[in-house]
C-alpha cells in the first residue's frame, strides 16, 4: 500500500495546525482534506470514507472525542486510523483513546514527523495483517 492511495482528513479549528499537517502529509504523498469543525468532518467522513482521521479534541460544538465515538458507531467495522491531537486530555478520555488499536494520541505541541511516523507504523501493521 502506498501513500498515494490513502486519504487523510485533518479536522482542527486552528488553521495553522491544519495547514502544517496538510503540507507535511501531502509532501509525503498522501491525499489530504481539511475540515474546521467536527460536524464538517463528520459529513466528509460519511461521504468520503477517509483512511486516516486526524482530529483536535477541543473545538467549537462537537468535540473530537464525540466525533470519534460517532464515527465508530456509524462504521464499527471500518478499517481506519484516528489520531487525536490535543494539549490536554483527561485520564478517562486518554484511556478511551488508547483502548483501541485504531486510535492514537499525540500531544500538542506536536512534531509533524511524529504524525507521519504514526501513520507509517499504522500502514506497516495494516500491510502485515493483509499479507498474513
C-alpha positions as CSV (number, residue, x, y, z in Angstrom):
1,X,0.0,0.0,0.0
2,X,1.5,3.3,-1.0
3,X,0.8,6.8,0.5
4,X,-0.8,7.9,-2.7
5,X,-3.7,5.6,-2.2
6,X,-4.5,6.8,1.3
7,X,-6.9,9.7,2.1
8,X,-6.3,11.7,5.2
9,X,-8.9,14.0,6.8
10,X,-7.5,16.7,9.2
11,X,-10.1,18.2,11.5
12,X,-9.0,21.2,13.5
13,X,-10.4,24.7,14.2
14,X,-6.8,26.1,14.2
15,X,-6.0,26.8,10.5
16,X,-2.2,26.9,11.2
17,X,-2.2,23.5,12.7
18,X,-4.4,22.1,10.0
19,X,-2.2,23.6,7.3
20,X,1.0,22.2,8.8
21,X,-0.5,18.7,8.9
22,X,-1.8,19.1,5.4
23,X,1.6,20.2,3.9
24,X,3.6,17.5,5.8
25,X,1.4,14.7,4.6
26,X,1.0,16.0,1.1
27,X,4.8,16.2,0.8
28,X,4.9,12.5,1.9
29,X,2.4,11.6,-0.9
30,X,-0.9,11.5,1.0
31,X,-4.1,13.0,-0.3
32,X,-5.3,15.4,2.4
33,X,-8.6,17.1,3.0
34,X,-9.4,19.6,5.9
35,X,-12.4,20.4,8.0
36,X,-12.7,23.2,10.5
37,X,-15.4,21.7,12.8
38,X,-16.2,18.2,13.9
39,X,-19.6,18.5,12.3
40,X,-18.0,19.3,8.9
41,X,-15.5,16.5,9.4
42,X,-18.4,14.0,10.1
43,X,-20.0,15.0,6.8
44,X,-16.8,14.4,5.0
45,X,-16.2,11.1,6.8
46,X,-19.7,9.9,5.8
47,X,-19.2,10.9,2.2
48,X,-15.5,10.1,1.5
49,X,-14.6,7.3,4.0
50,X,-11.0,8.5,4.7
51,X,-8.3,6.0,5.7
52,X,-6.9,8.3,8.4
53,X,-8.7,10.9,10.5
54,X,-6.6,13.4,12.5
55,X,-8.7,15.4,14.9
56,X,-8.3,18.0,17.6
57,X,-10.3,17.4,20.8
58,X,-11.3,20.9,21.8
59,X,-13.3,22.5,19.0
60,X,-16.5,24.6,19.0
61,X,-19.6,22.5,19.0
62,X,-18.9,18.7,18.9
63,X,-15.6,17.6,20.5
64,X,-13.1,15.4,18.7
65,X,-13.8,12.6,21.2
66,X,-17.5,12.8,20.4
67,X,-16.6,12.8,16.7
68,X,-14.6,9.6,17.2
69,X,-17.4,7.9,19.1
70,X,-20.0,8.8,16.5
71,X,-17.7,7.6,13.6
72,X,-17.2,4.3,15.4
73,X,-20.9,3.8,16.0
74,X,-21.6,4.7,12.3
75,X,-18.9,2.4,10.9
76,X,-17.9,-0.2,13.5
77,X,-16.2,-2.5,11.0
78,X,-14.3,0.2,9.0
79,X,-10.6,0.0,8.9
80,X,-9.2,3.5,9.5
81,X,-6.8,5.2,11.9
82,X,-7.8,8.1,14.1
83,X,-5.1,10.3,15.5
84,X,-6.3,12.5,18.4
85,X,-4.2,15.7,18.8
86,X,-4.6,17.8,21.9
87,X,-2.8,19.8,24.5
88,X,-5.0,18.4,27.3
89,X,-6.8,15.2,27.7
90,X,-8.4,14.0,30.9
91,X,-7.5,10.5,32.1
92,X,-10.8,8.9,31.1
93,X,-10.6,10.2,27.6
94,X,-7.0,9.3,27.2
95,X,-7.7,5.7,28.4
96,X,-10.6,5.6,25.8
97,X,-8.4,6.8,23.0
98,X,-5.7,4.3,23.9
99,X,-8.1,1.4,24.3
100,X,-8.4,0.7,20.5
101,X,-5.6,-0.2,18.1
102,X,-7.4,2.1,15.6
103,X,-6.7,5.2,17.7
104,X,-3.5,7.1,18.7
105,X,-3.0,10.0,20.9
106,X,-0.4,12.7,20.1
107,X,0.2,15.6,22.5
108,X,0.3,19.2,21.4
109,X,2.7,20.8,20.7
110,X,3.4,18.1,18.2
111,X,6.0,17.2,15.7
112,X,4.7,16.8,12.2
113,X,7.2,14.0,11.9
114,X,5.5,12.2,14.8
115,X,2.2,12.2,12.9
116,X,3.9,10.9,9.8
117,X,5.7,8.2,11.8
118,X,2.4,7.2,13.5
119,X,0.7,6.9,10.1
120,X,3.7,4.9,8.6
121,X,3.5,2.5,11.6
122,X,-0.2,2.0,11.0
123,X,0.3,1.4,7.3
124,X,3.0,-1.3,8.0
125,X,0.8,-3.0,10.6
126,X,-2.1,-3.0,8.1
127,X,0.0,-4.4,5.3
128,X,1.3,-7.2,7.6
129,X,-2.3,-8.2,8.5
130,X,-3.3,-8.1,4.9
131,X,-0.5,-10.4,3.8
132,X,-0.8,-12.8,6.8
